[in-house]
Amino acid sequence: MGINTSSDVLIIGSGIIGLSIGVAILQAHPDLRVRILEKEQSLGVHASGRNSGVLHSGFYYSPESLKAQFCRNGNLELRALCKRHSISILNCGKIVVSRNATEDALLDNLLSRGMQNGVQLEILDKQELHKYEPLATTHQRFIWSPQTAVSDPKRVIEALKLEFLSQGGFITFAEDVRLQKIKGEFFVPYWPTKFIINAAGAQADRLARRVGLAQDLAMIPFMGVYRSIESKKLPIRTLVYPVPHPVNPFLGVHLTLTVDKHVKVGPTAIPILGREQYSLFDGFSAVDSYESIRASISLITGQEHDFSKLVRDEFPKLWNKNLIASAIPLIPSLAGVEGWRKRKPGIRSQLVNVRTGKLEQDFIVEHAENSIHVLNAVSPGWTSALPFGRWIVENYLSRLI
């Protein structure tokens, strides 16, 4: 007997965004039949299973952004999810240190954003730094974020899967969907449904573009490379970050702790061609390459970002020596630590507005007919996922039911 392929809502993508939307739908409308289609054989193959596991507190983001709206509450809700499923959380907090007078002045901007976003935050003098992280150094001051924490991203998405299934949801794996549009209605062949939610992560803009949406957007993937070492060889207490670049949407090479008792240094932000190209010959795609080159040209010719400098700064970090060296200004004793090992890389697929040449730095959602398209769910997408899922239901799906 075959499965019933029909549904009320069909979600494309079982990453943390797709799962969170699925849970939110069933909580609000338990009578609906909701199915998620996933092209891989299991959960967490891409971004949701490869991120840093950091529960961000929400002080980086402009107060008017969706990121700021969701991150603080998302932190609390992820903590509650972890508690329900007995998933470990490291309540280690985080410091942001400055390397010169210019960066020291930027700390005030971060504090102001944090205060507007309702985040618990302090700026302290460097004389206090030893109380929080004795191995770190700073120019004059540093930020202390006690609400930042770390958990296990794969265990979190497995927990969300259990909650989705227990509420009556369905997941079908190994289903590489083709989104189509006929007579104004969107549909996926062989999977009849009333509504479609495109939460396909790095593939979301491509699915949307096939049906006439996301025309001004192109995708450029950035590879994040990490190295790690056992915590006993570098016994830091907290996460240590530099002041982020004031324009580019990357937080810079930093040091994080993991629940398996390691310290990670990274990530890089190396522009690459493939959205799932985790090594030189793995995941190469001619279509991806075209999109990446199109986005890169837009960045080069635009006025918003110094793309050539980003390339010059990031590519040398492919080599272990250069990656570690970039973090020594944060933790000087790194210079004497040996035995770093490669971690599984991640890819941040970043949308570029090809008209303006600007990296899109907030959630982007497009709605057309019987479909919703989550086109840009970049960091802190993992932390923000649960409240973002409810927002989708309240602002889009509920109007269609």
C-alpha positions as CSV (number, residue, x, y, z in Angstrom):
1,M,0.0,0.0,0.0
2,G,1.5,3.4,-1.1
3,I,1.7,6.4,1.1
4,N,-0.8,9.2,0.9
5,T,1.1,11.9,-0.9
6,S,-1.4,14.7,-0.4
7,S,-1.1,17.4,2.2
8,D,-2.5,20.7,3.3
9,V,1.0,22.3,3.6
10,L,4.1,21.0,1.8
11,I,7.5,22.3,3.2
12,I,10.6,21.9,1.0
13,G,13.6,21.4,3.2
14,S,14.1,19.8,6.6
15,G,16.7,22.1,8.0
16,I,16.0,23.9,11.3
17,I,14.0,26.6,9.4
18,G,11.7,24.0,7.7
19,L,11.3,22.0,10.9
20,S,10.5,25.1,12.9
21,I,7.9,26.2,10.5
22,G,6.4,22.7,10.5
23,V,6.2,22.7,14.3
24,A,4.7,26.2,14.3
25,I,2.0,25.2,11.8
26,L,0.9,22.1,13.7
27,Q,0.9,24.0,17.0
28,A,-1.4,26.7,15.5
29,H,-3.5,24.4,13.2
30,P,-3.3,20.8,14.6
31,D,-5.9,19.6,12.1
32,L,-3.7,20.3,9.1
33,R,-1.7,17.6,7.3
34,V,1.9,18.9,7.0
35,R,4.6,17.1,5.1
36,I,8.3,18.0,4.7
37,L,10.3,16.9,1.6
38,E,14.0,16.6,2.0
39,K,16.4,15.9,-0.8
40,E,19.0,14.2,1.3
41,Q,18.8,10.8,3.1
42,S,19.0,12.3,6.6
43,L,18.8,15.5,8.6
44,G,21.6,18.0,9.1
45,V,23.6,17.2,6.0
46,H,24.1,20.9,5.2
47,A,23.9,24.2,7.1
48,S,21.7,23.2,10.0
49,G,24.1,20.3,11.0
50,R,27.3,22.2,10.2
51,N,26.9,25.5,12.0
52,S,28.9,26.5,15.1
53,G,26.1,25.6,17.6
54,V,26.3,29.0,19.2
55,L,23.1,30.4,20.7
56,H,23.6,34.0,19.9
57,S,22.2,36.7,22.2
58,G,21.3,39.2,19.5
59,F,23.4,42.3,20.0
60,Y,25.0,42.5,16.5
61,Y,21.8,43.3,14.6
62,S,20.1,46.5,13.7
63,P,17.1,47.0,15.9
64,E,14.7,47.3,12.9
65,S,15.9,43.9,11.4
66,L,14.0,40.6,11.6
67,K,17.3,39.2,13.0
68,A,17.0,41.4,16.1
69,Q,13.3,40.6,16.4
70,F,13.9,36.8,16.6
71,C,17.3,36.2,18.0
72,R,16.8,37.1,21.7
73,N,13.6,35.1,22.0
74,G,15.1,32.3,19.9
75,N,17.9,32.0,22.3
76,L,15.5,31.4,25.2
77,E,13.3,29.0,23.1
78,L,16.3,26.9,22.0
79,R,17.3,26.6,25.7
80,A,13.8,25.4,26.5
81,L,13.9,22.9,23.7
82,C,17.3,21.5,24.9
83,K,15.9,21.2,28.4
84,R,12.9,19.2,27.2
85,H,15.2,16.8,25.3
86,S,18.1,16.6,27.8
87,I,20.5,18.2,25.3
88,S,23.6,19.7,26.8
89,I,24.1,23.5,26.9
90,L,27.4,25.2,27.7
91,N,26.4,28.5,29.5
92,C,29.9,29.9,28.9
93,G,29.0,33.4,27.7
94,K,31.1,35.4,25.2
95,I,33.5,38.3,25.1
96,V,34.2,40.6,22.2
97,V,37.7,42.1,22.4
98,S,39.2,45.1,20.5
99,R,42.6,45.1,18.8
100,N,43.1,48.8,18.4
101,A,41.5,52.2,19.2
102,T,39.2,52.1,16.1
103,E,37.7,48.8,17.2
104,D,37.5,49.9,20.8
105,A,35.2,52.8,19.6
106,L,33.0,50.3,17.7
107,L,32.2,48.5,21.0
108,D,29.9,51.4,21.9
109,N,27.8,50.7,18.7
110,L,27.5,47.0,19.6
111,L,26.4,48.0,23.2
112,S,23.8,50.4,21.8
113,R,22.3,47.8,19.5
114,G,22.2,45.3,22.3
115,M,20.4,47.6,24.6
116,Q,17.8,48.4,21.9
117,N,17.4,44.7,21.3
118,G,16.8,44.0,25.0
119,V,20.0,41.9,25.3
120,Q,21.9,41.7,28.6
121,L,25.3,43.2,27.9
122,E,28.2,45.1,29.5
123,I,31.3,47.0,28.4
124,L,34.1,46.5,30.9
125,D,37.7,47.8,31.2
126,K,40.5,45.5,30.2
127,Q,41.6,45.3,33.9
128,E,38.4,43.1,34.4
129,L,39.2,40.8,31.5
130,H,41.0,38.2,33.6
131,K,37.8,37.5,35.5
132,Y,36.1,36.4,32.4
133,E,38.9,35.0,30.2
134,P,42.5,35.0,31.5
135,L,44.0,33.9,28.2
136,A,42.4,36.8,26.2
137,T,43.7,40.3,25.5
138,T,42.1,43.5,24.5
139,H,43.0,47.1,23.6
140,Q,41.1,49.1,26.3
141,R,37.7,47.6,26.8
142,F,35.6,44.5,26.0
143,I,32.0,43.4,25.8
144,W,30.6,40.7,28.0
145,S,27.6,38.8,26.8
146,P,26.4,36.3,29.5
147,Q,23.4,35.0,27.4
148,T,25.6,33.5,24.7
149,A,25.8,29.8,24.9
150,V,26.7,26.6,22.9
151,S,24.8,23.5,22.1
152,D,24.9,20.6,19.6
153,P,23.2,21.6,16.4
154,K,22.6,18.0,15.2
155,R,20.9,17.0,18.4
156,V,18.7,20.1,18.3
157,I,17.4,19.3,14.8
158,E,16.8,15.7,15.8
159,A,14.8,17.0,18.8
160,L,12.8,19.3,16.5
161,K,12.1,16.4,14.1
162,L,10.7,14.4,17.1
163,E,8.4,17.2,18.0
164,F,7.2,17.7,14.5
165,L,6.5,14.0,14.0
166,S,4.9,13.6,17.4
167,Q,2.4,16.4,16.5
168,G,1.4,14.5,13.4
169,G,3.8,15.8,10.8
170,F,5.4,13.7,8.0
171,I,8.9,13.8,6.5
172,T,10.0,12.2,3.3
173,F,13.7,11.9,2.6
174,A,15.6,11.5,-0.7
175,E,13.1,13.6,-2.6
176,D,14.7,16.1,-5.0
177,V,11.7,18.3,-5.7
178,R,10.9,20.4,-8.8
179,L,8.7,23.4,-8.0
180,Q,6.4,24.4,-10.9
181,K,3.7,26.9,-11.7
182,I,0.7,26.4,-13.9
183,K,-2.2,28.9,-14.3
184,G,-1.0,30.9,-11.3
185,E,-0.8,28.0,-8.9
186,F,2.4,26.5,-7.5
187,F,2.8,22.8,-7.2
188,V,5.3,20.0,-6.8
189,P,4.7,17.0,-9.1
190,Y,3.4,13.9,-7.3
191,W,2.9,15.8,-4.1
192,P,-0.6,17.4,-4.2
193,T,-1.0,20.2,-1.6
194,K,-2.8,23.4,-1.0
195,F,0.2,25.5,0.2
196,I,3.9,25.2,-0.5
197,I,6.7,26.6,1.8
198,N,10.1,26.8,0.2
199,A,12.6,26.5,3.0
200,A,15.3,24.8,1.0
201,G,18.2,26.8,2.4
202,A,21.0,27.2,-0.1
203,Q,18.6,26.0,-2.9
204,A,15.7,28.2,-2.0
205,D,16.4,31.1,-4.4
206,R,16.9,28.6,-7.2
207,L,13.5,27.0,-6.7
208,A,11.9,30.5,-6.4
209,R,13.7,31.7,-9.6
210,R,12.3,28.8,-11.6
211,V,8.8,30.2,-11.0
212,G,9.6,33.8,-11.6
213,L,10.6,35.0,-8.2
214,A,13.9,36.3,-6.7
215,Q,14.9,37.8,-10.0
216,D,17.2,40.4,-8.5
217,L,19.0,38.0,-6.2
218,A,22.0,35.7,-6.8
219,M,23.8,33.4,-4.5
220,I,27.5,33.3,-3.6
221,P,28.6,30.6,-1.2
222,F,31.2,31.3,1.5
223,M,33.1,28.3,3.0
224,G,33.7,28.4,6.7
225,V,36.8,26.3,7.7
226,Y,37.5,25.5,11.3
227,R,40.3,23.8,13.2
228,S,39.9,22.3,16.7
229,I,41.9,21.1,19.6
230,E,41.1,19.4,22.9
231,S,40.1,22.0,25.6
232,K,42.8,20.8,28.0
233,K,45.4,22.1,25.5
234,L,43.8,25.5,25.4
235,P,41.6,25.9,28.5
236,I,39.6,29.0,27.6
237,R,36.4,29.6,29.7
238,T,34.3,31.6,27.3
239,L,33.8,32.3,23.6
240,V,36.3,34.9,22.3
241,Y,35.3,37.1,19.3
242,P,36.9,40.1,17.6
243,V,34.9,43.3,16.8
244,P,33.1,42.4,13.5
245,H,33.7,44.2,10.3
246,P,31.3,47.2,10.2
247,V,29.9,46.4,6.7
248,N,30.6,42.7,5.8
249,P,28.2,40.2,7.4
250,F,30.9,38.0,8.9
251,L,32.0,37.9,12.6
252,G,35.7,37.3,11.8
253,V,37.9,34.4,13.0
254,H,37.0,33.6,16.6
255,L,37.3,30.9,19.3
256,T,34.4,28.8,20.4
257,L,33.8,25.9,22.7
258,T,32.0,22.7,21.8
259,V,29.9,20.3,23.9
260,D,32.4,17.6,23.1
261,K,35.2,19.4,25.0
262,H,37.1,21.0,22.2
263,V,38.1,24.6,21.2
264,K,37.4,25.6,17.6
265,V,39.2,28.4,15.8
266,G,37.5,29.9,12.7
267,P,35.6,30.2,10.5
268,T,36.9,31.6,7.3
269,A,34.7,33.4,4.8
270,I,36.1,32.1,1.6
271,P,34.0,32.7,-1.6
272,I,33.6,29.5,-3.6
273,L,31.6,28.3,-6.6
274,G,29.5,25.5,-5.3
275,R,26.6,25.7,-2.7
276,E,27.4,22.2,-1.5
277,Q,31.1,22.2,-2.5
278,Y,32.7,21.0,0.8
279,S,36.0,20.1,-1.0
280,L,37.6,21.0,-4.3
281,F,36.0,18.1,-6.3
282,D,32.9,17.4,-4.1
283,G,29.7,19.2,-4.9
284,F,30.9,21.1,-8.0
285,S,28.0,22.4,-10.1
286,A,28.2,24.4,-13.3
287,V,24.9,26.1,-12.4
288,D,26.2,27.1,-9.0
289,S,29.3,28.4,-10.6
290,Y,27.4,30.7,-12.9
291,E,25.3,32.1,-10.1
292,S,28.4,32.6,-7.9
293,I,30.3,34.4,-10.6
294,R,27.2,36.6,-11.3
295,A,27.0,37.5,-7.7
296,S,30.8,38.1,-7.4
297,I,30.7,40.5,-10.4
298,S,27.9,42.4,-8.7
299,L,29.9,42.7,-5.5
300,I,33.0,43.8,-7.4
301,T,31.2,46.5,-9.4
302,G,29.1,47.7,-6.5
303,Q,30.0,50.3,-3.9
304,E,28.9,48.5,-0.7
305,H,31.7,46.0,-0.1
306,D,35.4,45.7,-0.8
307,F,35.1,42.2,-2.3
308,S,38.7,42.0,-3.6
309,K,40.1,42.7,-0.1
310,L,37.8,40.1,1.4
311,V,39.3,37.5,-1.1
312,R,42.9,38.6,-0.3
313,D,42.2,38.3,3.4
314,E,40.4,35.1,3.4
315,F,42.1,32.7,1.0
316,P,45.4,32.5,2.9
317,K,43.4,31.1,5.9
318,L,42.9,27.9,4.0
319,W,46.4,27.1,5.4
320,N,46.4,26.2,9.1
321,K,49.3,28.5,10.0
322,N,47.5,31.5,8.7
323,L,44.1,30.7,10.2
324,I,45.7,30.3,13.7
325,A,47.8,33.4,13.2
326,S,44.6,35.4,12.6
327,A,43.3,34.5,16.1
328,I,46.6,35.2,18.0
329,P,45.6,38.8,18.6
330,L,42.7,37.5,20.6
331,I,44.5,34.8,22.5
332,P,48.3,35.3,22.4
333,S,49.1,31.9,23.8
334,L,47.7,30.3,20.6
335,A,51.1,30.8,19.2
336,G,52.5,27.9,21.2
337,V,49.6,25.5,20.8
338,E,50.1,22.5,18.4
339,G,47.9,19.6,17.3
340,W,45.1,21.4,15.6
341,R,42.8,19.2,13.5
342,K,40.4,19.9,10.7
343,R,36.7,20.1,11.5
344,K,33.9,19.5,9.0
345,P,33.5,22.8,7.0
346,G,30.3,24.6,6.6
347,I,29.0,26.8,3.8
348,R,27.2,30.1,4.3
349,S,25.1,30.7,1.2
350,Q,24.8,34.5,1.0
351,L,22.4,36.3,-1.2
352,V,23.5,39.3,-3.2
353,N,21.2,41.9,-4.7
354,V,22.6,42.1,-8.2
355,R,21.1,45.6,-8.8
356,T,22.8,47.2,-5.8
357,G,25.8,44.9,-5.4
358,K,25.0,44.5,-1.7
359,L,25.1,41.4,0.5
360,E,21.6,40.9,1.9
361,Q,22.0,40.7,5.7
362,D,18.5,40.0,6.9
363,F,15.8,37.4,6.4
364,I,14.1,37.7,3.0
365,V,10.7,36.1,2.4
366,E,8.6,36.3,-0.8
367,H,5.0,35.3,-1.1
368,A,3.2,34.5,-4.3
369,E,-0.1,32.8,-4.8
370,N,-0.2,29.6,-2.7
371,S,3.5,29.7,-1.9
372,I,5.9,31.2,0.6
373,H,9.7,31.4,-0.1
374,V,12.3,31.8,2.7
375,L,15.1,33.1,0.5
376,N,17.6,34.3,3.0
377,A,17.9,32.8,6.5
378,V,21.5,33.6,7.3
379,S,23.2,33.8,10.7
380,P,21.7,33.8,13.3
381,G,19.2,31.7,11.5
382,W,19.8,28.7,13.8
383,T,19.2,30.7,17.0
384,S,16.2,32.6,15.4
385,A,14.5,29.6,13.9
386,L,11.7,28.9,16.4
387,P,10.2,32.4,16.6
388,F,10.8,32.9,12.9
389,G,8.7,29.8,12.2
390,R,5.8,31.2,14.2
391,W,6.2,34.6,12.4
392,I,5.8,32.8,9.0
393,V,2.6,31.1,10.2
394,E,1.2,34.3,11.7
395,N,2.1,36.7,8.8
396,Y,1.7,34.4,5.8
397,L,0.1,31.0,6.3
398,S,-2.7,32.1,8.6
399,R,-4.0,34.4,5.9
400,L,-4.3,31.6,3.4
401,I,-6.1,29.0,5.5
